[in-house]
Amino acid sequence: MAAKEDPAVTNFREYIRCKTVHPDPDYRTCTEFLKRQGKELGAEVKVYEKFPGNPVVIFTLPGTDPSLPAILLNSHTDVVPVYPEHWKYDPFSAHKDEKGDIYGRGTQDMKCVGMQYVEALKRLKKNGNGNFLRTIHLSFVPDEEVSGIRGMCWFIKSEDFKALNVGFAMDEGYANPGEECFVFYGDRCPWHIWVCCPGQPGHGSQFLPNTAGEKLRRVIDRFLAFRDAEEQRLKDDPTLSLGHTTTLNLTMLKGGVQFNVVPAELSVGFDVRVPPTQDFEELEERFRGWCQEVDESVTLEMGEQTKIPQTTCVEDGKSSWWDAFAGACKKE
């Protein structure tokens, strides 16, 4: 006889089945699911929707002293696209195998975290530890995987967010296959870079000078050489973690009309993640300099570009928030 599944696992699997995948996420089904979870938790539930079809869902558990700065537990509901043919099981079936492993898009990024917040609070309340001094908010935001403009970006600037009186927030981290739980106190800044290479167009049967393809190759060589150097730096220094490095990946290519036509322009897109300790202006100038080295006609355009140099203080005795969090972890 099969063992009965823990309700927390059942809820998590239902969350995975909410197909909030880009480019057409089903937020409606997801929001109804979250409303039920909020009701089970005994939380006040509000939905904010500045951009139609992109709901921000907020759970609130009022504290005994609501005048104190509140805690925010944030997670995002959307997930990145999938290549189903490369999956062992349907990525939205939340299949659980005989070992208890659950397969699904969003299991780690980051529906597991959202459900962990909910289930932990349910358990605290069930065990009689649900009278919190501070108000606790849970935010479930859309659009995170494609910039956050229709999600947290606008919400954090709104009067509704200010009314939450947030003093400290926790968000997503990184999955770990071991038993340890990593705590991250900063985040790398995403940059989306387009490099456009114009050139001499013409027929593909000729050796045309100054073509877009030649320029594109030289641009790619410079950017990927930087990638190689950062990867090697990580391998050579055991004191570094991934977050200390700048990752750069070629993720997009655009251009061309047909095989026998040399195009007038080709473009390449790079996804770059920059540590908060990096000199942002120096790095951007370096990127732009490489483009100018290739040819003065080559241009660099920034899509998303975040520049946040701050990190959370994690030194004992210097932050009441860190001391409270670290103390609770040590107690456990």
C-alpha positions as CSV (number, residue, x, y, z in Angstrom):
1,M,0.0,0.0,0.0
2,A,1.4,3.4,-1.0
3,A,2.3,5.8,1.8
4,K,0.0,8.8,2.0
5,E,1.6,11.9,0.6
6,D,2.3,14.8,2.9
7,P,-0.1,17.7,2.1
8,A,2.9,20.0,1.7
9,V,4.1,17.9,-1.1
10,T,0.7,17.7,-2.7
11,N,0.4,21.4,-2.6
12,F,3.8,21.9,-4.1
13,R,3.0,19.5,-7.0
14,E,-0.2,21.3,-7.7
15,Y,1.7,24.6,-7.8
16,I,4.1,23.0,-10.4
17,R,1.1,22.1,-12.5
18,C,0.1,25.8,-12.8
19,K,1.6,26.4,-16.2
20,T,3.1,29.8,-15.6
21,V,5.6,29.4,-18.4
22,H,6.7,32.2,-20.7
23,P,5.8,33.5,-23.3
24,D,2.2,32.9,-22.3
25,P,2.0,32.2,-18.5
26,D,-1.3,31.0,-17.0
27,Y,-1.4,33.4,-14.0
28,R,-5.1,33.0,-13.6
29,T,-5.0,29.4,-12.5
30,C,-1.9,30.1,-10.4
31,T,-3.7,33.0,-8.6
32,E,-6.7,30.9,-7.7
33,F,-4.3,28.3,-6.3
34,L,-2.5,30.9,-4.2
35,K,-5.8,32.3,-2.9
36,R,-6.7,28.9,-1.6
37,Q,-3.2,28.6,0.0
38,G,-3.7,32.0,1.6
39,K,-7.0,31.0,3.0
40,E,-5.6,27.8,4.5
41,L,-2.8,29.8,6.1
42,G,-5.4,32.2,7.6
43,A,-3.7,35.2,5.9
44,E,-5.2,38.3,4.4
45,V,-4.9,38.0,0.6
46,K,-4.8,40.9,-1.8
47,V,-4.2,40.9,-5.6
48,Y,-2.7,43.9,-7.3
49,E,-2.7,44.1,-11.1
50,K,-1.3,47.3,-12.7
51,F,-0.6,45.4,-15.9
52,P,-3.6,43.3,-17.0
53,G,-2.9,39.6,-16.7
54,N,0.2,40.0,-14.4
55,P,-1.1,39.8,-10.8
56,V,1.0,40.5,-7.7
57,V,-0.4,38.3,-4.9
58,I,0.2,39.4,-1.3
59,F,-0.5,37.3,1.8
60,T,-0.4,39.2,5.2
61,L,-0.2,37.8,8.7
62,P,-0.6,40.7,11.0
63,G,1.9,40.9,13.9
64,T,1.0,41.7,17.5
65,D,2.9,45.0,17.0
66,P,2.1,46.1,13.4
67,S,4.0,49.4,14.0
68,L,7.3,47.5,13.7
69,P,8.9,47.1,10.3
70,A,7.6,44.0,8.7
71,I,9.2,40.9,7.2
72,L,8.7,40.2,3.5
73,L,9.1,36.7,2.0
74,N,9.2,37.1,-1.7
75,S,9.0,34.6,-4.6
76,H,8.1,34.7,-8.2
77,T,5.4,32.6,-9.9
78,D,6.7,32.5,-13.5
79,V,9.1,30.0,-15.0
80,V,11.3,30.0,-18.1
81,P,10.4,28.2,-21.4
82,V,11.0,24.5,-21.8
83,Y,12.3,22.0,-24.4
84,P,9.8,19.2,-23.6
85,E,11.7,16.7,-25.9
86,H,14.7,16.9,-23.5
87,W,12.6,16.1,-20.4
88,K,12.3,12.7,-18.9
89,Y,8.7,13.5,-17.9
90,D,6.2,16.1,-18.8
91,P,7.7,19.3,-17.2
92,F,4.2,20.4,-15.9
93,S,3.0,17.0,-14.7
94,A,5.0,17.3,-11.3
95,H,5.8,13.6,-11.8
96,K,7.1,11.9,-8.6
97,D,9.2,8.8,-9.0
98,E,9.7,5.9,-6.7
99,K,12.5,7.7,-4.9
100,G,10.2,10.7,-4.2
101,D,12.0,12.9,-6.7
102,I,9.7,15.5,-8.3
103,Y,10.2,16.6,-11.9
104,G,8.9,19.9,-13.2
105,R,9.8,23.3,-14.5
106,G,9.9,25.7,-11.6
107,T,10.6,23.0,-8.9
108,Q,13.8,24.9,-7.9
109,D,13.3,28.3,-9.5
110,M,11.4,29.0,-7.5
111,K,8.1,27.4,-6.6
112,C,9.7,25.3,-4.0
113,V,10.7,28.4,-2.0
114,G,7.2,30.0,-2.3
115,M,5.7,26.8,-0.9
116,Q,8.3,26.4,1.8
117,Y,7.4,29.8,3.1
118,V,3.7,28.9,3.1
119,E,4.1,25.5,4.7
120,A,6.6,26.7,7.3
121,L,4.1,29.3,8.5
122,K,1.2,26.8,8.4
123,R,3.3,24.5,10.6
124,L,4.3,27.3,13.0
125,K,0.6,28.3,13.5
126,K,-0.5,24.7,13.9
127,N,2.2,24.2,16.6
128,G,1.0,27.2,18.5
129,N,3.9,29.5,17.5
130,G,1.9,31.7,15.1
131,N,1.7,34.8,17.2
132,F,4.3,36.8,15.5
133,L,5.6,40.1,16.9
134,R,6.1,41.6,13.5
135,T,3.8,41.4,10.5
136,I,4.8,38.9,7.9
137,H,4.0,39.4,4.2
138,L,4.4,36.9,1.4
139,S,4.7,38.3,-2.1
140,F,4.1,36.2,-5.2
141,V,5.2,38.2,-8.2
142,P,5.0,37.7,-12.0
143,D,7.3,38.5,-14.8
144,E,10.6,38.0,-12.9
145,E,12.1,35.8,-15.6
146,V,11.6,38.4,-18.3
147,S,12.7,41.6,-16.4
148,G,10.1,42.1,-13.6
149,I,8.8,45.3,-15.2
150,R,5.2,44.1,-14.9
151,G,5.8,42.6,-11.5
152,M,8.0,43.7,-8.6
153,C,9.5,46.6,-10.6
154,W,6.3,48.7,-10.5
155,F,5.0,47.3,-7.3
156,I,8.0,48.3,-5.2
157,K,7.4,51.9,-6.3
158,S,3.7,51.9,-5.4
159,E,2.0,53.3,-2.3
160,D,0.6,49.8,-1.7
161,F,4.1,48.4,-1.3
162,K,5.1,51.3,1.0
163,A,2.1,50.5,3.2
164,L,3.5,47.1,3.8
165,N,6.2,48.8,5.9
166,V,8.9,46.3,4.9
167,G,12.1,46.3,7.0
168,F,13.7,43.1,5.8
169,A,13.1,40.8,2.9
170,M,14.1,37.3,1.8
171,D,14.1,36.0,-1.7
172,E,15.5,33.1,-3.7
173,G,18.9,31.5,-3.5
174,Y,20.5,28.6,-5.3
175,A,19.7,24.9,-5.1
176,N,22.2,22.7,-3.2
177,P,22.3,18.9,-3.7
178,G,23.6,18.3,-0.2
179,E,22.1,18.8,3.2
180,E,23.4,22.4,3.7
181,C,21.4,25.5,3.2
182,F,23.3,28.3,1.7
183,V,22.5,31.9,2.7
184,F,23.1,34.6,0.0
185,Y,23.6,38.2,1.1
186,G,23.9,39.8,-2.3
187,D,22.9,39.2,-5.9
188,R,24.7,39.7,-9.2
189,C,23.2,42.3,-11.5
190,P,21.8,41.1,-14.8
191,W,22.9,42.9,-18.0
192,H,21.3,42.1,-21.4
193,I,23.6,43.3,-24.2
194,W,23.0,43.6,-27.9
195,V,26.0,44.2,-30.2
196,C,25.0,45.3,-33.7
197,C,27.5,44.8,-36.5
198,P,26.7,46.6,-39.8
199,G,28.7,45.7,-42.9
200,Q,28.9,45.6,-46.7
201,P,26.0,43.7,-48.1
202,G,26.1,41.9,-51.4
203,H,26.0,38.5,-53.2
204,G,27.3,35.5,-51.3
205,S,29.5,34.4,-54.2
206,Q,32.1,37.2,-53.6
207,F,34.9,38.1,-51.2
208,L,33.3,41.4,-50.0
209,P,35.3,43.6,-47.7
210,N,34.1,44.8,-44.3
211,T,31.2,42.4,-43.9
212,A,28.9,42.1,-40.8
213,G,29.9,38.5,-40.4
214,E,33.6,39.4,-40.0
215,K,32.9,42.0,-37.4
216,L,30.5,39.7,-35.6
217,R,33.2,37.0,-35.3
218,R,35.7,39.5,-33.9
219,V,33.1,40.8,-31.4
220,I,32.3,37.3,-30.3
221,D,35.9,36.3,-29.9
222,R,36.5,39.2,-27.5
223,F,33.5,38.6,-25.4
224,L,33.9,34.9,-25.1
225,A,37.7,35.3,-24.3
226,F,36.5,37.3,-21.3
227,R,34.1,34.5,-20.4
228,D,36.9,32.0,-20.6
229,A,39.1,34.1,-18.3
230,E,36.4,34.5,-15.7
231,E,35.7,30.7,-15.8
232,Q,39.4,30.0,-15.4
233,R,39.7,32.5,-12.5
234,L,36.9,30.6,-10.7
235,K,38.6,27.2,-11.3
236,D,42.0,28.5,-10.1
237,D,40.9,30.1,-6.9
238,P,39.2,27.8,-4.4
239,T,38.2,30.8,-2.2
240,L,35.9,32.1,-5.0
241,S,32.3,31.1,-5.6
242,L,30.3,31.6,-8.7
243,G,28.9,34.8,-7.3
244,H,32.3,36.4,-7.2
245,T,32.7,36.1,-11.0
246,T,31.1,37.8,-14.0
247,T,29.3,35.2,-16.1
248,L,28.8,35.9,-19.8
249,N,26.9,33.8,-22.2
250,L,26.0,34.2,-25.9
251,T,22.3,33.6,-25.9
252,M,20.9,35.4,-29.0
253,L,21.8,35.8,-32.7
254,K,19.9,37.9,-35.3
255,G,20.3,38.7,-38.9
256,G,20.4,37.4,-42.5
257,V,17.7,37.0,-45.2
258,Q,18.8,34.0,-47.2
259,F,21.9,31.9,-47.9
260,N,23.3,33.7,-51.0
261,V,22.9,37.2,-49.6
262,V,25.6,38.8,-47.4
263,P,23.5,40.7,-44.8
264,A,23.8,44.4,-44.1
265,E,23.7,43.8,-40.4
266,L,24.1,41.0,-37.9
267,S,23.6,41.2,-34.1
268,V,24.6,39.1,-31.1
269,G,23.1,39.1,-27.7
270,F,24.9,38.3,-24.4
271,D,23.5,37.6,-21.0
272,V,25.9,39.0,-18.4
273,R,25.7,38.7,-14.6
274,V,27.9,41.2,-12.7
275,P,28.9,40.9,-9.0
276,P,27.9,43.9,-6.8
277,T,31.6,44.3,-6.0
278,Q,32.5,45.0,-9.7
279,D,33.1,48.5,-10.9
280,F,30.1,48.7,-13.2
281,E,31.2,51.8,-15.2
282,E,34.7,50.3,-15.9
283,L,33.2,47.0,-17.1
284,E,30.7,48.7,-19.4
285,E,33.4,50.9,-20.9
286,R,35.6,47.8,-21.4
287,F,32.7,46.1,-23.4
288,R,32.1,49.3,-25.5
289,G,35.9,49.5,-26.1
290,W,36.0,46.0,-27.6
291,C,33.2,47.0,-30.0
292,Q,35.1,50.1,-31.1
293,E,38.3,48.0,-31.5
294,V,36.5,45.9,-34.0
295,D,35.1,48.8,-36.0
296,E,33.7,52.3,-35.3
297,S,30.4,51.2,-36.9
298,V,29.8,48.5,-34.3
299,T,27.4,49.6,-31.6
300,L,26.5,48.2,-28.1
301,E,23.0,48.6,-26.8
302,M,22.0,47.8,-23.3
303,G,18.6,46.1,-22.7
304,E,18.1,45.3,-19.0
305,Q,21.0,46.7,-17.0
306,T,20.9,46.6,-13.2
307,K,23.6,48.4,-11.1
308,I,23.1,47.6,-7.4
309,P,26.4,47.7,-5.5
310,Q,24.8,47.0,-2.1
311,T,25.0,43.7,-0.1
312,T,23.3,42.8,3.1
313,C,25.4,43.1,6.3
314,V,26.2,39.6,7.6
315,E,28.6,40.5,10.3
316,D,27.6,39.5,13.9
317,G,26.7,42.5,16.1
318,K,26.3,45.0,13.2
319,S,22.8,44.2,12.0
320,S,19.8,43.3,14.2
321,W,18.2,41.6,11.2
322,W,21.3,39.4,10.6
323,D,21.7,38.7,14.3
324,A,18.1,37.5,14.5
325,F,18.3,35.3,11.5
326,A,21.7,33.8,12.3
327,G,20.7,33.3,15.9
328,A,17.6,31.3,14.9
329,C,19.7,29.2,12.5
330,K,22.2,28.5,15.3
331,K,19.4,27.6,17.7
332,E,18.1,25.0,15.2
